[in-house]
Amino acid sequence: MAHAPSDYHRGEMDIHEQVKTYEFVMSLTKWGSLTVAVSVLFATLWFCTGAGFMGALATAIVLAVLGGVFLRGGGGH
């Protein structure tokens, strides 16, 4: 069984747009995850513990700053 010829040739396509899209989605995922984590921590500490608003806010700010430092650092590569 013979294969039909194709216009696709491995390694010859310009993938810059795909790379930019992938990097955008990964960045959105990282920063979105940090936002959700900070929001959940803040709400949990404020409403479910005796920490109160100021304790929850201070802890959420610490997590946001540390998360921002680690995410900007590049991490794995």
mmCIF file of the N, C-alpha and C atoms, coordinates in Angstrom:
data_MODEL
# 
_entry.id   MODEL 
# 
loop_
_atom_site.group_PDB 
_atom_site.id 
_atom_site.type_symbol 
_atom_site.label_atom_id 
_atom_site.label_alt_id 
_atom_site.label_comp_id 
_atom_site.label_asym_id 
_atom_site.label_entity_id 
_atom_site.label_seq_id 
_atom_site.pdbx_PDB_ins_code 
_atom_site.Cartn_x 
_atom_site.Cartn_y 
_atom_site.Cartn_z 
_atom_site.occupancy 
_atom_site.B_iso_or_equiv 
_atom_site.pdbx_formal_charge 
_atom_site.auth_seq_id 
_atom_site.auth_comp_id 
_atom_site.auth_asym_id 
_atom_site.auth_atom_id 
_atom_site.pdbx_PDB_model_num 
ATOM 1   N N  . MET A 1 1  ? 0.837   -1.171 0.000  1.00 0.00 ? 1  MET A N  1 
ATOM 2   C CA . MET A 1 1  ? 0.000   0.000  0.000  1.00 0.00 ? 1  MET A CA 1 
ATOM 3   C C  . MET A 1 1  ? 0.888   1.242  0.000  1.00 0.00 ? 1  MET A C  1 
ATOM 4   N N  . ALA A 1 2  ? 0.769   2.040  -1.008 1.00 0.00 ? 2  ALA A N  1 
ATOM 5   C CA . ALA A 1 2  ? 1.593   3.241  -1.151 1.00 0.00 ? 2  ALA A CA 1 
ATOM 6   C C  . ALA A 1 2  ? 0.914   4.429  -0.479 1.00 0.00 ? 2  ALA A C  1 
ATOM 7   N N  . HIS A 1 3  ? 1.736   5.310  0.080  1.00 0.00 ? 3  HIS A N  1 
ATOM 8   C CA . HIS A 1 3  ? 1.210   6.507  0.717  1.00 0.00 ? 3  HIS A CA 1 
ATOM 9   C C  . HIS A 1 3  ? 1.156   7.641  -0.299 1.00 0.00 ? 3  HIS A C  1 
ATOM 10  N N  . ALA A 1 4  ? 0.117   8.445  -0.207 1.00 0.00 ? 4  ALA A N  1 
ATOM 11  C CA . ALA A 1 4  ? -0.029  9.588  -1.105 1.00 0.00 ? 4  ALA A CA 1 
ATOM 12  C C  . ALA A 1 4  ? 0.984   10.667 -0.733 1.00 0.00 ? 4  ALA A C  1 
ATOM 13  N N  . PRO A 1 5  ? 1.504   11.372 -1.713 1.00 0.00 ? 5  PRO A N  1 
ATOM 14  C CA . PRO A 1 5  ? 2.452   12.456 -1.410 1.00 0.00 ? 5  PRO A CA 1 
ATOM 15  C C  . PRO A 1 5  ? 1.762   13.560 -0.602 1.00 0.00 ? 5  PRO A C  1 
ATOM 16  N N  . SER A 1 6  ? 2.553   14.241 0.212  1.00 0.00 ? 6  SER A N  1 
ATOM 17  C CA . SER A 1 6  ? 2.006   15.261 1.094  1.00 0.00 ? 6  SER A CA 1 
ATOM 18  C C  . SER A 1 6  ? 2.782   16.560 0.940  1.00 0.00 ? 6  SER A C  1 
ATOM 19  N N  . ASP A 1 7  ? 2.097   17.676 1.221  1.00 0.00 ? 7  ASP A N  1 
ATOM 20  C CA . ASP A 1 7  ? 2.764   18.973 1.200  1.00 0.00 ? 7  ASP A CA 1 
ATOM 21  C C  . ASP A 1 7  ? 3.563   19.211 2.477  1.00 0.00 ? 7  ASP A C  1 
ATOM 22  N N  . TYR A 1 8  ? 3.326   18.389 3.499  1.00 0.00 ? 8  TYR A N  1 
ATOM 23  C CA . TYR A 1 8  ? 4.016   18.540 4.777  1.00 0.00 ? 8  TYR A CA 1 
ATOM 24  C C  . TYR A 1 8  ? 5.383   17.901 4.710  1.00 0.00 ? 8  TYR A C  1 
ATOM 25  N N  . HIS A 1 9  ? 6.389   18.664 5.100  1.00 0.00 ? 9  HIS A N  1 
ATOM 26  C CA . HIS A 1 9  ? 7.752   18.152 5.202  1.00 0.00 ? 9  HIS A CA 1 
ATOM 27  C C  . HIS A 1 9  ? 8.267   18.498 6.588  1.00 0.00 ? 9  HIS A C  1 
ATOM 28  N N  . ARG A 1 10 ? 8.581   17.488 7.348  1.00 0.00 ? 10 ARG A N  1 
ATOM 29  C CA . ARG A 1 10 ? 8.967   17.670 8.739  1.00 0.00 ? 10 ARG A CA 1 
ATOM 30  C C  . ARG A 1 10 ? 10.137  18.643 8.880  1.00 0.00 ? 10 ARG A C  1 
ATOM 31  N N  . GLY A 1 11 ? 9.952   19.633 9.783  1.00 0.00 ? 11 GLY A N  1 
ATOM 32  C CA . GLY A 1 11 ? 11.011  20.578 10.094 1.00 0.00 ? 11 GLY A CA 1 
ATOM 33  C C  . GLY A 1 11 ? 11.093  21.772 9.175  1.00 0.00 ? 11 GLY A C  1 
ATOM 34  N N  . GLU A 1 12 ? 10.217  21.887 8.198  1.00 0.00 ? 12 GLU A N  1 
ATOM 35  C CA . GLU A 1 12 ? 10.299  22.991 7.245  1.00 0.00 ? 12 GLU A CA 1 
ATOM 36  C C  . GLU A 1 12 ? 9.269   24.092 7.489  1.00 0.00 ? 12 GLU A C  1 
ATOM 37  N N  . MET A 1 13 ? 8.382   23.889 8.451  1.00 0.00 ? 13 MET A N  1 
ATOM 38  C CA . MET A 1 13 ? 7.331   24.880 8.679  1.00 0.00 ? 13 MET A CA 1 
ATOM 39  C C  . MET A 1 13 ? 7.774   25.917 9.707  1.00 0.00 ? 13 MET A C  1 
ATOM 40  N N  . ASP A 1 14 ? 7.281   27.138 9.532  1.00 0.00 ? 14 ASP A N  1 
ATOM 41  C CA . ASP A 1 14 ? 7.544   28.210 10.486 1.00 0.00 ? 14 ASP A CA 1 
ATOM 42  C C  . ASP A 1 14 ? 6.575   28.052 11.657 1.00 0.00 ? 14 ASP A C  1 
ATOM 43  N N  . ILE A 1 15 ? 7.100   27.837 12.848 1.00 0.00 ? 15 ILE A N  1 
ATOM 44  C CA . ILE A 1 15 ? 6.247   27.565 14.002 1.00 0.00 ? 15 ILE A CA 1 
ATOM 45  C C  . ILE A 1 15 ? 6.278   28.699 15.030 1.00 0.00 ? 15 ILE A C  1 
ATOM 46  N N  . HIS A 1 16 ? 6.700   29.875 14.648 1.00 0.00 ? 16 HIS A N  1 
ATOM 47  C CA . HIS A 1 16 ? 6.818   30.983 15.602 1.00 0.00 ? 16 HIS A CA 1 
ATOM 48  C C  . HIS A 1 16 ? 5.468   31.350 16.223 1.00 0.00 ? 16 HIS A C  1 
ATOM 49  N N  . GLU A 1 17 ? 4.404   31.330 15.429 1.00 0.00 ? 17 GLU A N  1 
ATOM 50  C CA . GLU A 1 17 ? 3.091   31.659 15.988 1.00 0.00 ? 17 GLU A CA 1 
ATOM 51  C C  . GLU A 1 17 ? 2.643   30.611 16.992 1.00 0.00 ? 17 GLU A C  1 
ATOM 52  N N  . GLN A 1 18 ? 2.893   29.344 16.701 1.00 0.00 ? 18 GLN A N  1 
ATOM 53  C CA . GLN A 1 18 ? 2.524   28.284 17.632 1.00 0.00 ? 18 GLN A CA 1 
ATOM 54  C C  . GLN A 1 18 ? 3.315   28.389 18.922 1.00 0.00 ? 18 GLN A C  1 
ATOM 55  N N  . VAL A 1 19 ? 4.587   28.729 18.832 1.00 0.00 ? 19 VAL A N  1 
ATOM 56  C CA . VAL A 1 19 ? 5.426   28.879 20.016 1.00 0.00 ? 19 VAL A CA 1 
ATOM 57  C C  . VAL A 1 19 ? 4.914   30.030 20.875 1.00 0.00 ? 19 VAL A C  1 
ATOM 58  N N  . LYS A 1 20 ? 4.569   31.159 20.246 1.00 0.00 ? 20 LYS A N  1 
ATOM 59  C CA . LYS A 1 20 ? 4.041   32.303 20.992 1.00 0.00 ? 20 LYS A CA 1 
ATOM 60  C C  . LYS A 1 20 ? 2.718   31.956 21.662 1.00 0.00 ? 20 LYS A C  1 
ATOM 61  N N  . THR A 1 21 ? 1.851   31.231 20.958 1.00 0.00 ? 21 THR A N  1 
ATOM 62  C CA . THR A 1 21 ? 0.572   30.827 21.535 1.00 0.00 ? 21 THR A CA 1 
ATOM 63  C C  . THR A 1 21 ? 0.791   29.896 22.712 1.00 0.00 ? 21 THR A C  1 
ATOM 64  N N  . TYR A 1 22 ? 1.691   28.934 22.584 1.00 0.00 ? 22 TYR A N  1 
ATOM 65  C CA . TYR A 1 22 ? 1.989   28.002 23.666 1.00 0.00 ? 22 TYR A CA 1 
ATOM 66  C C  . TYR A 1 22 ? 2.526   28.749 24.885 1.00 0.00 ? 22 TYR A C  1 
ATOM 67  N N  . GLU A 1 23 ? 3.453   29.671 24.669 1.00 0.00 ? 23 GLU A N  1 
ATOM 68  C CA . GLU A 1 23 ? 4.013   30.438 25.775 1.00 0.00 ? 23 GLU A CA 1 
ATOM 69  C C  . GLU A 1 23 ? 2.948   31.305 26.449 1.00 0.00 ? 23 GLU A C  1 
ATOM 70  N N  . PHE A 1 24 ? 2.030   31.875 25.649 1.00 0.00 ? 24 PHE A N  1 
ATOM 71  C CA . PHE A 1 24 ? 0.946   32.677 26.204 1.00 0.00 ? 24 PHE A CA 1 
ATOM 72  C C  . PHE A 1 24 ? 0.025   31.827 27.074 1.00 0.00 ? 24 PHE A C  1 
ATOM 73  N N  . VAL A 1 25 ? -0.348  30.649 26.592 1.00 0.00 ? 25 VAL A N  1 
ATOM 74  C CA . VAL A 1 25 ? -1.240  29.767 27.342 1.00 0.00 ? 25 VAL A CA 1 
ATOM 75  C C  . VAL A 1 25 ? -0.557  29.293 28.629 1.00 0.00 ? 25 VAL A C  1 
ATOM 76  N N  . MET A 1 26 ? 0.715   28.956 28.568 1.00 0.00 ? 26 MET A N  1 
ATOM 77  C CA . MET A 1 26 ? 1.433   28.529 29.768 1.00 0.00 ? 26 MET A CA 1 
ATOM 78  C C  . MET A 1 26 ? 1.528   29.671 30.783 1.00 0.00 ? 26 MET A C  1 
ATOM 79  N N  . SER A 1 27 ? 1.789   30.872 30.310 1.00 0.00 ? 27 SER A N  1 
ATOM 80  C CA . SER A 1 27 ? 1.864   32.032 31.206 1.00 0.00 ? 27 SER A CA 1 
ATOM 81  C C  . SER A 1 27 ? 0.505   32.301 31.837 1.00 0.00 ? 27 SER A C  1 
ATOM 82  N N  . LEU A 1 28 ? -0.545  32.240 31.029 1.00 0.00 ? 28 LEU A N  1 
ATOM 83  C CA . LEU A 1 28 ? -1.895  32.445 31.542 1.00 0.00 ? 28 LEU A CA 1 
ATOM 84  C C  . LEU A 1 28 ? -2.254  31.393 32.580 1.00 0.00 ? 28 LEU A C  1 
ATOM 85  N N  . THR A 1 29 ? -1.835  30.161 32.347 1.00 0.00 ? 29 THR A N  1 
ATOM 86  C CA . THR A 1 29 ? -2.111  29.081 33.288 1.00 0.00 ? 29 THR A CA 1 
ATOM 87  C C  . THR A 1 29 ? -1.376  29.311 34.606 1.00 0.00 ? 29 THR A C  1 
ATOM 88  N N  . LYS A 1 30 ? -0.090  29.668 34.535 1.00 0.00 ? 30 LYS A N  1 
ATOM 89  C CA . LYS A 1 30 ? 0.695   29.900 35.756 1.00 0.00 ? 30 LYS A CA 1 
ATOM 90  C C  . LYS A 1 30 ? 0.126   31.046 36.573 1.00 0.00 ? 30 LYS A C  1 
ATOM 91  N N  . TRP A 1 31 ? -0.088  32.197 35.950 1.00 0.00 ? 31 TRP A N  1 
ATOM 92  C CA . TRP A 1 31 ? -0.562  33.370 36.677 1.00 0.00 ? 31 TRP A CA 1 
ATOM 93  C C  . TRP A 1 31 ? -2.005  33.191 37.120 1.00 0.00 ? 31 TRP A C  1 
ATOM 94  N N  . GLY A 1 32 ? -2.803  32.517 36.326 1.00 0.00 ? 32 GLY A N  1 
ATOM 95  C CA . GLY A 1 32 ? -4.174  32.235 36.724 1.00 0.00 ? 32 GLY A CA 1 
ATOM 96  C C  . GLY A 1 32 ? -4.228  31.316 37.931 1.00 0.00 ? 32 GLY A C  1 
ATOM 97  N N  . SER A 1 33 ? -3.350  30.320 37.956 1.00 0.00 ? 33 SER A N  1 
ATOM 98  C CA . SER A 1 33 ? -3.289  29.408 39.103 1.00 0.00 ? 33 SER A CA 1 
ATOM 99  C C  . SER A 1 33 ? -2.872  30.152 40.368 1.00 0.00 ? 33 SER A C  1 
ATOM 100 N N  . LEU A 1 34 ? -1.925  31.053 40.249 1.00 0.00 ? 34 LEU A N  1 
ATOM 101 C CA . LEU A 1 34 ? -1.509  31.852 41.408 1.00 0.00 ? 34 LEU A CA 1 
ATOM 102 C C  . LEU A 1 34 ? -2.662  32.729 41.891 1.00 0.00 ? 34 LEU A C  1 
ATOM 103 N N  . THR A 1 35 ? -3.391  33.326 40.974 1.00 0.00 ? 35 THR A N  1 
ATOM 104 C CA . THR A 1 35 ? -4.536  34.162 41.336 1.00 0.00 ? 35 THR A CA 1 
ATOM 105 C C  . THR A 1 35 ? -5.602  33.362 42.075 1.00 0.00 ? 35 THR A C  1 
ATOM 106 N N  . VAL A 1 36 ? -5.901  32.166 41.571 1.00 0.00 ? 36 VAL A N  1 
ATOM 107 C CA . VAL A 1 36 ? -6.889  31.313 42.234 1.00 0.00 ? 36 VAL A CA 1 
ATOM 108 C C  . VAL A 1 36 ? -6.396  30.902 43.617 1.00 0.00 ? 36 VAL A C  1 
ATOM 109 N N  . ALA A 1 37 ? -5.122  30.535 43.728 1.00 0.00 ? 37 ALA A N  1 
ATOM 110 C CA . ALA A 1 37 ? -4.576  30.113 45.025 1.00 0.00 ? 37 ALA A CA 1 
ATOM 111 C C  . ALA A 1 37 ? -4.635  31.245 46.047 1.00 0.00 ? 37 ALA A C  1 
ATOM 112 N N  . VAL A 1 38 ? -4.269  32.448 45.636 1.00 0.00 ? 38 VAL A N  1 
ATOM 113 C CA . VAL A 1 38 ? -4.305  33.594 46.544 1.00 0.00 ? 38 VAL A CA 1 
ATOM 114 C C  . VAL A 1 38 ? -5.748  33.898 46.952 1.00 0.00 ? 38 VAL A C  1 
ATOM 115 N N  . SER A 1 39 ? -6.673  33.842 46.010 1.00 0.00 ? 39 SER A N  1 
ATOM 116 C CA . SER A 1 39 ? -8.081  34.113 46.308 1.00 0.00 ? 39 SER A CA 1 
ATOM 117 C C  . SER A 1 39 ? -8.670  33.088 47.265 1.00 0.00 ? 39 SER A C  1 
ATOM 118 N N  . VAL A 1 40 ? -8.381  31.816 47.034 1.00 0.00 ? 40 VAL A N  1 
ATOM 119 C CA . VAL A 1 40 ? -8.902  30.761 47.903 1.00 0.00 ? 40 VAL A CA 1 
ATOM 120 C C  . VAL A 1 40 ? -8.296  30.881 49.304 1.00 0.00 ? 40 VAL A C  1 
ATOM 121 N N  . LEU A 1 41 ? -7.003  31.138 49.380 1.00 0.00 ? 41 LEU A N  1 
ATOM 122 C CA . LEU A 1 41 ? -6.359  31.311 50.687 1.00 0.00 ? 41 LEU A CA 1 
ATOM 123 C C  . LEU A 1 41 ? -6.977  32.484 51.444 1.00 0.00 ? 41 LEU A C  1 
ATOM 124 N N  . PHE A 1 42 ? -7.138  33.605 50.762 1.00 0.00 ? 42 PHE A N  1 
ATOM 125 C CA . PHE A 1 42 ? -7.700  34.796 51.392 1.00 0.00 ? 42 PHE A CA 1 
ATOM 126 C C  . PHE A 1 42 ? -9.113  34.520 51.916 1.00 0.00 ? 42 PHE A C  1 
ATOM 127 N N  . ALA A 1 43 ? -9.967  33.959 51.081 1.00 0.00 ? 43 ALA A N  1 
ATOM 128 C CA . ALA A 1 43 ? -11.352 33.697 51.491 1.00 0.00 ? 43 ALA A CA 1 
ATOM 129 C C  . ALA A 1 43 ? -11.422 32.673 52.619 1.00 0.00 ? 43 ALA A C  1 
ATOM 130 N N  . THR A 1 44 ? -10.582 31.654 52.542 1.00 0.00 ? 44 THR A N  1 
ATOM 131 C CA . THR A 1 44 ? -10.589 30.622 53.581 1.00 0.00 ? 44 THR A CA 1 
ATOM 132 C C  . THR A 1 44 ? -10.150 31.184 54.923 1.00 0.00 ? 44 THR A C  1 
ATOM 133 N N  . LEU A 1 45 ? -9.078  31.945 54.921 1.00 0.00 ? 45 LEU A N  1 
ATOM 134 C CA . LEU A 1 45 ? -8.596  32.514 56.186 1.00 0.00 ? 45 LEU A CA 1 
ATOM 135 C C  . LEU A 1 45 ? -9.565  33.550 56.748 1.00 0.00 ? 45 LEU A C  1 
ATOM 136 N N  . TRP A 1 46 ? -10.195 34.327 55.882 1.00 0.00 ? 46 TRP A N  1 
ATOM 137 C CA . TRP A 1 46 ? -11.089 35.372 56.337 1.00 0.00 ? 46 TRP A CA 1 
ATOM 138 C C  . TRP A 1 46 ? -12.381 34.805 56.919 1.00 0.00 ? 46 TRP A C  1 
ATOM 139 N N  . PHE A 1 47 ? -12.979 33.858 56.207 1.00 0.00 ? 47 PHE A N  1 
ATOM 140 C CA . PHE A 1 47 ? -14.299 33.377 56.610 1.00 0.00 ? 47 PHE A CA 1 
ATOM 141 C C  . PHE A 1 47 ? -14.291 32.110 57.460 1.00 0.00 ? 47 PHE A C  1 
ATOM 142 N N  . CYS A 1 48 ? -13.233 31.330 57.411 1.00 0.00 ? 48 CYS A N  1 
ATOM 143 C CA . CYS A 1 48 ? -13.257 30.020 58.076 1.00 0.00 ? 48 CYS A CA 1 
ATOM 144 C C  . CYS A 1 48 ? -12.314 29.907 59.263 1.00 0.00 ? 48 CYS A C  1 
ATOM 145 N N  . THR A 1 49 ? -11.571 30.949 59.572 1.00 0.00 ? 49 THR A N  1 
ATOM 146 C CA . THR A 1 49 ? -10.668 30.904 60.724 1.00 0.00 ? 49 THR A CA 1 
ATOM 147 C C  . THR A 1 49 ? -10.811 32.186 61.521 1.00 0.00 ? 49 THR A C  1 
ATOM 148 N N  . GLY A 1 50 ? -10.098 32.255 62.574 1.00 0.00 ? 50 GLY A N  1 
ATOM 149 C CA . GLY A 1 50 ? -10.122 33.453 63.401 1.00 0.00 ? 50 GLY A CA 1 
ATOM 150 C C  . GLY A 1 50 ? -9.117  34.509 62.971 1.00 0.00 ? 50 GLY A C  1 
ATOM 151 N N  . ALA A 1 51 ? -8.507  34.349 61.817 1.00 0.00 ? 51 ALA A N  1 
ATOM 152 C CA . ALA A 1 51 ? -7.477  35.283 61.367 1.00 0.00 ? 51 ALA A CA 1 
ATOM 153 C C  . ALA A 1 51 ? -8.052  36.661 61.065 1.00 0.00 ? 51 ALA A C  1 
ATOM 154 N N  . GLY A 1 52 ? -9.301  36.705 60.638 1.00 0.00 ? 52 GLY A N  1 
ATOM 155 C CA . GLY A 1 52 ? -9.919  37.986 60.312 1.00 0.00 ? 52 GLY A CA 1 
ATOM 156 C C  . GLY A 1 52 ? -9.441  38.529 58.984 1.00 0.00 ? 52 GLY A C  1 
ATOM 157 N N  . PHE A 1 53 ? -9.962  39.706 58.643 1.00 0.00 ? 53 PHE A N  1 
ATOM 158 C CA . PHE A 1 53 ? -9.650  40.302 57.351 1.00 0.00 ? 53 PHE A CA 1 
ATOM 159 C C  . PHE A 1 53 ? -8.171  40.652 57.212 1.00 0.00 ? 53 PHE A C  1 
ATOM 160 N N  . MET A 1 54 ? -7.605  41.298 58.196 1.00 0.00 ? 54 MET A N  1 
ATOM 161 C CA . MET A 1 54 ? -6.208  41.741 58.098 1.00 0.00 ? 54 MET A CA 1 
ATOM 162 C C  . MET A 1 54 ? -5.235  40.559 58.062 1.00 0.00 ? 54 MET A C  1 
ATOM 163 N N  . GLY A 1 55 ? -5.494  39.535 58.867 1.00 0.00 ? 55 GLY A N  1 
ATOM 164 C CA . GLY A 1 55 ? -4.637  38.356 58.833 1.00 0.00 ? 55 GLY A CA 1 
ATOM 165 C C  . GLY A 1 55 ? -4.708  37.643 57.496 1.00 0.00 ? 55 GLY A C  1 
ATOM 166 N N  . ALA A 1 56 ? -5.913  37.543 56.953 1.00 0.00 ? 56 ALA A N  1 
ATOM 167 C CA . ALA A 1 56 ? -6.090  36.909 55.644 1.00 0.00 ? 56 ALA A CA 1 
ATOM 168 C C  . ALA A 1 56 ? -5.422  37.729 54.549 1.00 0.00 ? 56 ALA A C  1 
ATOM 169 N N  . LEU A 1 57 ? -5.578  39.042 54.626 1.00 0.00 ? 57 LEU A N  1 
ATOM 170 C CA . LEU A 1 57 ? -4.973  39.929 53.622 1.00 0.00 ? 57 LEU A CA 1 
ATOM 171 C C  . LEU A 1 57 ? -3.450  39.850 53.663 1.00 0.00 ? 57 LEU A C  1 
ATOM 172 N N  . ALA A 1 58 ? -2.884  39.891 54.844 1.00 0.00 ? 58 ALA A N  1 
ATOM 173 C CA . ALA A 1 58 ? -1.425  39.818 54.973 1.00 0.00 ? 58 ALA A CA 1 
ATOM 174 C C  . ALA A 1 58 ? -0.884  38.498 54.426 1.00 0.00 ? 58 ALA A C  1 
ATOM 175 N N  . THR A 1 59 ? -1.545  37.405 54.756 1.00 0.00 ? 59 THR A N  1 
ATOM 176 C CA . THR A 1 59 ? -1.095  36.100 54.279 1.00 0.00 ? 59 THR A CA 1 
ATOM 177 C C  . THR A 1 59 ? -1.240  35.989 52.757 1.00 0.00 ? 59 THR A C  1 
ATOM 178 N N  . ALA A 1 60 ? -2.331  36.511 52.228 1.00 0.00 ? 60 ALA A N  1 
ATOM 179 C CA . ALA A 1 60 ? -2.551  36.468 50.778 1.00 0.00 ? 60 ALA A CA 1 
ATOM 180 C C  . ALA A 1 60 ? -1.504  37.304 50.045 1.00 0.00 ? 60 ALA A C  1 
ATOM 181 N N  . ILE A 1 61 ? -1.147  38.444 50.615 1.00 0.00 ? 61 ILE A N  1 
ATOM 182 C CA . ILE A 1 61 ? -0.121  39.289 49.988 1.00 0.00 ? 61 ILE A CA 1 
ATOM 183 C C  . ILE A 1 61 ? 1.226   38.576 49.992 1.00 0.00 ? 61 ILE A C  1 
ATOM 184 N N  . VAL A 1 62 ? 1.565   37.927 51.091 1.00 0.00 ? 62 VAL A N  1 
ATOM 185 C CA . VAL A 1 62 ? 2.825   37.181 51.161 1.00 0.00 ? 62 VAL A CA 1 
ATOM 186 C C  . VAL A 1 62 ? 2.853   36.090 50.094 1.00 0.00 ? 62 VAL A C  1 
ATOM 187 N N  . LEU A 1 63 ? 1.749   35.343 49.966 1.00 0.00 ? 63 LEU A N  1 
ATOM 188 C CA . LEU A 1 63 ? 1.692   34.292 48.945 1.00 0.00 ? 63 LEU A CA 1 
ATOM 189 C C  . LEU A 1 63 ? 1.790   34.882 47.547 1.00 0.00 ? 63 LEU A C  1 
ATOM 190 N N  . ALA A 1 64 ? 1.126   36.002 47.304 1.00 0.00 ? 64 ALA A N  1 
ATOM 191 C CA . ALA A 1 64 ? 1.168   36.632 45.989 1.00 0.00 ? 64 ALA A CA 1 
ATOM 192 C C  . ALA A 1 64 ? 2.585   37.099 45.631 1.00 0.00 ? 64 ALA A C  1 
ATOM 193 N N  . VAL A 1 65 ? 3.263   37.694 46.603 1.00 0.00 ? 65 VAL A N  1 
ATOM 194 C CA . VAL A 1 65 ? 4.630   38.178 46.346 1.00 0.00 ? 65 VAL A CA 1 
ATOM 195 C C  . VAL A 1 65 ? 5.582   37.003 46.105 1.00 0.00 ? 65 VAL A C  1 
ATOM 196 N N  . LEU A 1 66 ? 5.525   35.998 46.977 1.00 0.00 ? 66 LEU A N  1 
ATOM 197 C CA . LEU A 1 66 ? 6.399   34.832 46.793 1.00 0.00 ? 66 LEU A CA 1 
ATOM 198 C C  . LEU A 1 66 ? 6.093   34.100 45.489 1.00 0.00 ? 66 LEU A C  1 
ATOM 199 N N  . GLY A 1 67 ? 4.819   33.943 45.188 1.00 0.00 ? 67 GLY A N  1 
ATOM 200 C CA . GLY A 1 67 ? 4.436   33.295 43.935 1.00 0.00 ? 67 GLY A CA 1 
ATOM 201 C C  . GLY A 1 67 ? 4.924   34.081 42.734 1.00 0.00 ? 67 GLY A C  1 
ATOM 202 N N  . GLY A 1 68 ? 4.792   35.406 42.792 1.00 0.00 ? 68 GLY A N  1 
ATOM 203 C CA . GLY A 1 68 ? 5.282   36.245 41.700 1.00 0.00 ? 68 GLY A CA 1 
ATOM 204 C C  . GLY A 1 68 ? 6.774   36.133 41.512 1.00 0.00 ? 68 GLY A C  1 
ATOM 205 N N  . VAL A 1 69 ? 7.517   36.077 42.608 1.00 0.00 ? 69 VAL A N  1 
ATOM 206 C CA . VAL A 1 69 ? 8.984   35.939 42.528 1.00 0.00 ? 69 VAL A CA 1 
ATOM 207 C C  . VAL A 1 69 ? 9.347   34.602 41.877 1.00 0.00 ? 69 VAL A C  1 
ATOM 208 N N  . PHE A 1 70 ? 8.683   33.531 42.312 1.00 0.00 ? 70 PHE A N  1 
ATOM 209 C CA . PHE A 1 70 ? 8.998   32.213 41.753 1.00 0.00 ? 70 PHE A CA 1 
ATOM 210 C C  . PHE A 1 70 ? 8.562   32.091 40.293 1.00 0.00 ? 70 PHE A C  1 
ATOM 211 N N  . LEU A 1 71 ? 7.423   32.653 39.937 1.00 0.00 ? 71 LEU A N  1 
ATOM 212 C CA . LEU A 1 71 ? 6.959   32.553 38.554 1.00 0.00 ? 71 LEU A CA 1 
ATOM 213 C C  . LEU A 1 71 ? 7.799   33.403 37.608 1.00 0.00 ? 71 LEU A C  1 
ATOM 214 N N  . ARG A 1 72 ? 8.266   34.541 38.056 1.00 0.00 ? 72 ARG A N  1 
ATOM 215 C CA . ARG A 1 72 ? 9.120   35.380 37.200 1.00 0.00 ? 72 ARG A CA 1 
ATOM 216 C C  . ARG A 1 72 ? 10.509  34.768 37.034 1.00 0.00 ? 72 ARG A C  1 
ATOM 217 N N  . GLY A 1 73 ? 10.922  33.966 38.003 1.00 0.00 ? 73 GLY A N  1 
ATOM 218 C CA . GLY A 1 73 ? 12.265  33.373 37.963 1.00 0.00 ? 73 GLY A CA 1 
ATOM 219 C C  . GLY A 1 73 ? 12.474  32.385 36.829 1.00 0.00 ? 73 GLY A C  1 
ATOM 220 N N  . GLY A 1 74 ? 11.429  31.843 36.244 1.00 0.00 ? 74 GLY A N  1 
ATOM 221 C CA . GLY A 1 74 ? 11.594  30.914 35.150 1.00 0.00 ? 74 GLY A CA 1 
ATOM 222 C C  . GLY A 1 74 ? 11.557  29.465 35.562 1.00 0.00 ? 74 GLY A C  1 
ATOM 223 N N  . GLY A 1 75 ? 11.938  29.168 36.784 1.00 0.00 ? 75 GLY A N  1 
ATOM 224 C CA . GLY A 1 75 ? 11.788  27.826 37.315 1.00 0.00 ? 75 GLY A CA 1 
ATOM 225 C C  . GLY A 1 75 ? 12.592  26.754 36.601 1.00 0.00 ? 75 GLY A C  1 
ATOM 226 N N  . GLY A 1 76 ? 11.932  25.947 35.786 1.00 0.00 ? 76 GLY A N  1 
ATOM 227 C CA . GLY A 1 76 ? 12.525  24.714 35.277 1.00 0.00 ? 76 GLY A CA 1 
ATOM 228 C C  . GLY A 1 76 ? 13.500  24.842 34.125 1.00 0.00 ? 76 GLY A C  1 
ATOM 229 N N  . HIS A 1 77 ? 13.495  25.930 33.383 1.00 0.00 ? 77 HIS A N  1 
ATOM 230 C CA . HIS A 1 77 ? 14.373  25.981 32.222 1.00 0.00 ? 77 HIS A CA 1 
ATOM 231 C C  . HIS A 1 77 ? 14.918  27.332 32.078 1.00 0.00 ? 77 HIS A C  1 
# 
